[in-house]
Amino acid sequence: MKIIILLTALFPVFIFGQRYIYGVECVLRSLKTTCINNERLISEIKFPSSDDALVIQKPVALYGRFEDLERIRLPRFFEANTIDFKCGEKVQFETSYEGNFYYAQKKEDNRKLYFINDGLNTIYRGTEKIESFSPDTFSPDTKNKYLSFYRSDKENDPDYEVRYYFRDKNGDLVYSFHQRGNEFDEYTYEYTEHNYDRVLSSVYKNDILFEEYEYFDNDESYKQVISQYSVNESYRLDKKRHPVLKSSAFSDTQKACRCHEGSMTVIEFWNKNKCTRQMDDIILE
């Protein structure tokens, strides 16, 4: 039996086809997103229960919203697994000189999106192709930051959309700006210490609490709980060109994935890479 398991670890391509052995099944224990108000299930990654710690299992359930599943941020996750997207999304694969990445749009949305990456981090994404973008010239302390990015000449173009992302010297995201047509949003990010690591604690959308992060430790795994609240208002400029919050015309209307008060995503990770541990244990024996 042990010989068979070792061969499985060494030659995964013959067992799982093109599955990637150091993928989601090696570090993720479970993921589930439910609505806060009624606990309706929106997204899930579920593995079969097994008493054999040496067996590498592939998910028995893998479906939901792209934004929930993308939270695990594991290499080749979308490439290595068949996912049932239930929220009217079209997930696309793009290749740039920095690497490969995925993004989601609504199924009827055929706009082309361009990206600028800084290593593994996206610093610009938008329907307008720009040659370069230097986030180092921007200060998060700048007042009325939106004035640096808002395009008034695109107010009557609902297909125009851009996102800019800014990180601090530690590489942590601190501010992002989003515009589509005549609407724009500003996001700010706060961090805290957990087990001597700096971790994301909250996200504010237009100065309104949008996401809260909690972390829990267990013997073999640790848990991340993300509460995301419904903030459907975006800024528009009034006649005096002052930003005013109004209900967004681009809010998601998919009933199957819309939660009235918001949603909660619970992600549980193994403390150690399960596949690496399996191989080490077998070889040592």
N, C-alpha and C positions, 0 to 999 in steps of 0.2 A: 504493500500500500504506500509506504514512504517513497519508494522508487518512482511510482506513478506520479505522486504529487511533485516530486523534484523535476521530473520531465515536463510536467505542466507549467512549472514556473520558468523553466529554461526555454520552452518552445510554445509560448502562448498563442502564436499565430495559428497553429494547427488545432487548438482547442476552441478558441473563441473567434476564429476568422481574423478580422483586422482590429480586434479590440486591443486596447492599450493597457498593459498590466499595471503600470503605475498610474492608474486613473482614479475615477471617482470611487470605485469599490475598495481601494486601498486605504483611504484616509477619511472617507465619509461614512458615518453610521446611519444617519437618517436626515431627511429634510421634509418639513411640512409647513404649508401656509394655510391658515384658516381666517375667516372673517372674525373680527373682534366682536361684533354684535350677536352673531348667531352660530359661530364655530363651523360655518359651512366650509368644506374642504375646497381649496383653490389649486394648490400645487403640492406635489409629493414625489419624493424619491424614497423608495422602500426596498429593503433587501430581505430575502427569506431568512428566517431564523434557522440557525444551525448550531449543533453542539460541538461540531468539529472545528476547532480554531484554525486548522490548516487548510480549510477549504475556501477558495476565493470565489465569492458569489457575485453574480451580476444582478442588477436591480430587477425586481418583479413588477415594480410600478415606477413610471417615470413620465410625469405629465405636468401641465400647468402653464403658468406665465413665464415668459422669458426673464423678466426682471427678478423673479424669485429664484429660478434655477441658476441664474448667472451669479448669484451671491457667493457660491462656493468657490469661484475663481480657480478652477483646476484646469491645467493644460489639457487641450484636446477633448474636453468634456463633450462638447456638441458634435465633434467629429467622430467620437468613438461610440456614441450611443444613439439609438433611435428614440426620439422624444415626441410625445403627442402634445402639441401645443393647442390648448383648448380655448385660447382667447383671441381668435381672429388675427393671429400674428404671422408674419412672414419673416422667418429667420434666415439671414443671408451671411455668406462667408466671403470675406474680403482678404486680399493679400497685399501687403505693402512691403517696402524695402526693410522695415523694422521687424516684420513678422506677420503672422496670420491672426485674424480676430473675427468675431461674429457680432452682428447687431440685429435688432428686430424692428420691423415696421408693420403697420397694418397691411393685411393681404392686398387691399386695393391700392396701396401706396407704391407707386413705381418711381419715386424720385431717386436720383443718384446721390449718395452721400460720400463726401470726401473726408479723409482723416489726416491728421498730423500727430505723430507719436514721438515721445521722448523716451527712448528705450522701450519698456513695457507699458508705459503710461500714455494714455491718450490726452493730448493737450488741446486739440481742436477737432470738432466734428461738425460738418455742415454741408448744405446743398450748394454752397458757393466755393469753388476751388480757389484756394489762396496758396501762394508760393511758400510763405514762411510765417511763423508766429513765434514771438519771443516773450514767454511769460515772465522772464526775469525782470523785465522793465516795469512790471505792474506791482503796486503795493496794496495789500489787502486793507490797509488803513485809509486809503483814499476815500473821500466823501463822494457821494453820488457816483459810485463806481460804474453804474450802468451807462453813464454818458460816454465812457471809453469804448463801448461795444455796440450800443443801440444804433441800428440803421433806420433812420426815418424815411429814407428813400425806398425801403422795402415794406412799408406799412400796409400797402394794398396788394401785397403778394403773399397769399396764404401758403404757398409752396416754399417760401424762403424760411430756412431754419438753421440756426447755428448754436453750438455749445462750446464754451471755453472753460478750461479747467486750470486751476492754479494750486501749486503745492508749496509748502514751506521748505526750509533747508533740510529737514528730516525726511522729506519725500511724502509728507502727509497732505492730503487734500484739504485746503482751507477755504476756498471760494470757487464757485462756478456760476456762469452766466448762461442763460438760455433765452433765445428769441425765436418766435415764429410769427410771421406776419406783424401785426401791430401789438402783440403781447410779449412780455418778457418776465423772467423769473430770476431771482438771485438766491443762491444756496450758500449757507455758511456751515462749517463743520467744527464740532467741539470734541476734545479728546480727554481721556482720563488714564490713570495708571491701573493696571491689573496684572498681578504676578510679575511686577518689574517691567512690564511692557506697556507702551503707549498705545491705547486702543480707542477706536471711535466710540463716543458715548451718545452723541445726538446730532441731528441734522435739522437746520431751520430753513424753511422755504419762505422767502419774502418776510422774514422775521417771525414766522409762525412755526411752532414745533411740528416737524414733519416726521421724523424718525427718532426712536429711542433704542439704544443698544444695551443689553445686559449680558453678563458672562457668568457661567457656573462651572465649577470644576468637580469632576468625579475621578475615581481611581484609574479607570482605563480610557476615559473620554472627557471632553469638555463641551459645553453647550453654549450656543450664542442665540439669544432671543431678540428679535427685531420687531418692534411695534411701529407700523407705518400708518399714519393718520390721513384721513381724507382732507386734503388741502387743494381745492379745485379753483381757487382764485388766483389770477395772474394780474400783473400790473399792465395798465394802459395809460397812455398820456392823455390828460384832459385838454381842454381848449387853451389853458395857460401852460401846457406842456409840463404839468406836474404829474407824477405817477399816482394812479389810483387803483386800488384792488377791485377787480370785477370778475364775475364768473367766467371761466375760460371757455372759449368757443371750441377748443381742441381737447376737452376732457374726454377720457375714455368712456364710451357708451356701451361697451360689451357687458350685457347683463350677467353672463355666466361667470365673469371674473370681477365684477364690481362689488365692493363691500361698502355699505352705507357709512359706517364709522371709521373704517380702516381695516387693516389686516395685521396678522401676527405670524412671523416666520420663525420656526424653531429649527436650528441646525445643530446636529451633534457630530463632532469629529472624534476620531480615534487619537489618542495622545501620541501614538507611534504609528508609523506607516505599517499597515497590516501586512502588506505583501513582502516588504523587506524583512520584517520580523519572522515571517513564515520561512523564507529562504534561509535566513541565518540559523534558525532553530534546526532546520533539516540538515544543513551542512555540518553543523556542530555535532550532531548525532552520528 
